[in-house]
Every structure is written in structure tokens, then in C-alpha cells.
């Protein structure tokens, strides 16, 4: 997520430029991610799909952070930001859950 957020912020937010120090930190972080994903002993189709979905989730998380920073929502308190995000994401997740083999648990 930090990689996607840093790249997006570099192009979309005026005061968030990638400096040499920030770029070096991102390279070290990405080297760690590549090292983890390059475990060839456990390379199965299931694991690769899980890794790809985790990367997609990181991209979505970074997109959400950018949306908050680029809109008027950035002026709201953290609690209000979280509440709005939950009000939007909960119905969406409940609608798509059946397509991924799970049903919401009734308590």
C-alpha cells in the first residue's frame, strides 16, 4: 500500500513529492515484498492468486487514502471519515460476498 500511495501522491498531491530518501525507502520495502513473494517452494496456483489479491487490496487501500486526501472528506474528523467509509463499504461487501463462497453469518 505505501508504494501505490506514494506514487499516486507524487502525481496527485502538490506537497507529496518523491525525494531521494523516500524513493530509497520504497525500494527497500519493495525488495522485502519481492523476497516474500519469490518463495518458489510454496508456489502454487492458490498462493499466487492470494498474492495477487493482496496486491490488489493494497492498491484499493491506497486509492481510498488518496480519495480521502483529495476530497473535502480530508477536513472531517477521523471518526467521521471512518464512519463514511464503513457506511459505503459494508453494503458493497455484503452484496459481493456470495460470489466468493461466503454468506454473512447470522448472529
N, C-alpha and C positions, 0 to 999 in steps of 0.2 A: 504494500500500500504506500509506503513512503516514496518509493520510486515513482509511481504513477502520479502521486500528489505533487512531488517536486517538479516533475516535467510539466504537468498541467499548470501549476502555479507560475512556473517560469514564463509561460506564454500568455497566461490569462490575468495574473495579478501583477500590478506595476512594481511593487516593492519586494517581490519574492524572486530575485534573480539567482540562478545557479552560479555560485562562485567556485573558485578552485577548491576550496576547503569542503564545501557542500558536495561537489562532484566527487571528490575523493572518498568522502564518507558513503555516498551512494554506491560507488564502485566496490567498496569493501563489503557493504551489505549485500549487494547483488552476488558477489563472489560466494558469500555464505549460502545464499539461496540456491545458486547453481550447484554448489557442493552437496547440499542436501538432496536436490532433485536428481543428481547424477548417480545415485546408488543403483548400480546395474544389477546387483544380486536380487533385489526385490522388484525389478522392473516387470510389472505385469500390466495387462490392459486396464485392470481396475485401478491400480495405483496411478497410472498415467492420467486416467480420467479424473481421479481425485486431485492430482497435482494441477491439472488444467483448470478444474473448477475452483480450486483455491486461488489460483492466479486471477481468474475472472472475478471472484469475490473481492479480491484486493483492488481490482480495477473499479468495481462498483462502489466500494467503500471510499476510495479516493475521489470518485465522481461525486459522491454525496457530500464529502467535505468541501469540495470545490463549489458545489451548488450553494451550500450554506454560506460560504465566504463571498460569493458573487452576487447574492441577493440581499434583500432587506432583512432576511432572517438573521444575518450576522449581527444586527443591532439588538436582537432579542436576548433575554437571559438564557443561560444554558438549559435550564429546566424547560423553558418554552420550546427551545429547539428540539430537545429530545422528545417532548410530547407530540409535536407536529410530525416528527419522523416516525414515531410509533403509530400515530393515527393513520398515516399513509401506508406504512409497510405492513401492518398487521392484516388488513383485509386482502392486500395483494398476495401475501404469503399463504393465507388461508385458501385463496382461490387456486393457487398453483400447486399446493401440497398434494392433492390427489394424483397429479401427473408424475409424481416422484415416489409413488408407492406408499405414502403415509397418509393416514387420516388423523385429523386433530383428535386428541384424547379427550373424552368426556369425563369431567371430574365431578 
